Amino acid sequence: MFRIISGAFKIVVISLLTGAALSALDLSAAEILIELGLTPERVMELLQTGAAWALPNIILGSMVIVPVWLVVALLRPPRGP
C-alpha cells in the first residue's frame, strides 16, 4: 500500500514541477493540444471512446481472472510465522 501512495505522490510532484516549467515558458494545455491538432472536445471524445471499449473488456476479463486468483490464493500453502 505504501508503494502505491509513494508512486502516486511522486507522479503528483513531477506533474507539478513539469506544469510549473511549462507555465514559466508561457505554454498552456490548449496551446499544446492545438499544436498536436487536437481540441479539448476531441480529447474528451477519445477518452470516452476508449473507456467505452475498455470497461466491458475489463469486466469480462475479471470474470475469469478473479475466480482463478481466488482458487490459487486458497490452495497456496500457509506462510510461516
C-alpha positions in Angstrom: 0.0 0.0 0.0 2.9 2.4 0.8 4.4 1.8 -2.6 1.2 2.8 -4.3 0.9 6.0 -2.2 4.6 6.7 -2.7 4.3 6.3 -6.5 1.2 8.5 -6.7 2.9 11.2 -4.7 5.9 11.1 -7.0 3.7 11.4 -10.0 1.9 14.4 -8.4 5.2 16.2 -7.6 6.7 15.6 -11.0 3.5 16.7 -12.7 3.5 19.9 -10.6 7.1 20.6 -11.5 6.5 20.0 -15.2 3.4 22.2 -15.1 5.3 25.0 -13.4 8.1 24.8 -16.0 5.7 24.8 -18.9 3.8 27.7 -17.3 7.1 29.6 -17.0 7.6 29.1 -20.7 4.1 30.6 -21.3 2.7 27.3 -22.6 -0.8 26.1 -21.8 -2.6 22.8 -22.3 -4.8 24.3 -25.0 -1.8 25.6 -27.0 -0.1 22.1 -26.8 -3.3 20.5 -28.0 -3.6 22.9 -30.9 0.0 22.1 -31.9 -0.9 18.4 -31.9 -4.0 19.1 -34.0 -6.5 18.3 -31.2 -9.2 20.2 -29.4 -10.2 19.6 -25.8 -13.6 18.3 -27.1 -11.8 15.7 -29.3 -9.6 14.6 -26.4 -12.7 14.0 -24.3 -14.4 12.2 -27.1 -11.3 9.9 -27.5 -11.3 9.3 -23.7 -15.0 8.4 -23.7 -14.5 6.0 -26.7 -11.5 4.4 -25.0 -13.5 3.9 -21.8 -16.5 2.5 -23.6 -14.2 0.0 -25.2 -12.1 -0.8 -22.1 -14.7 -1.2 -19.4 -16.6 -4.1 -20.9 -13.4 -5.9 -21.6 -12.1 -5.3 -18.0 -15.3 -6.7 -16.6 -15.3 -9.7 -18.9 -11.6 -10.5 -18.1 -12.2 -10.0 -14.3 -15.0 -12.6 -14.5 -12.3 -15.2 -15.4 -9.2 -13.8 -13.6 -10.8 -13.1 -10.1 -12.1 -16.7 -9.6 -8.8 -18.2 -10.8 -6.9 -15.9 -8.5 -9.2 -16.8 -5.6 -8.7 -20.5 -6.1 -4.9 -20.1 -6.3 -4.9 -18.0 -3.2 -6.9 -20.5 -1.3 -4.8 -23.5 -2.4 -1.5 -21.8 -1.6 0.2 -23.3 1.5 0.2 -21.1 4.6 3.1 -18.8 5.2 5.4 -19.4 8.1 5.3 -17.3 11.3 
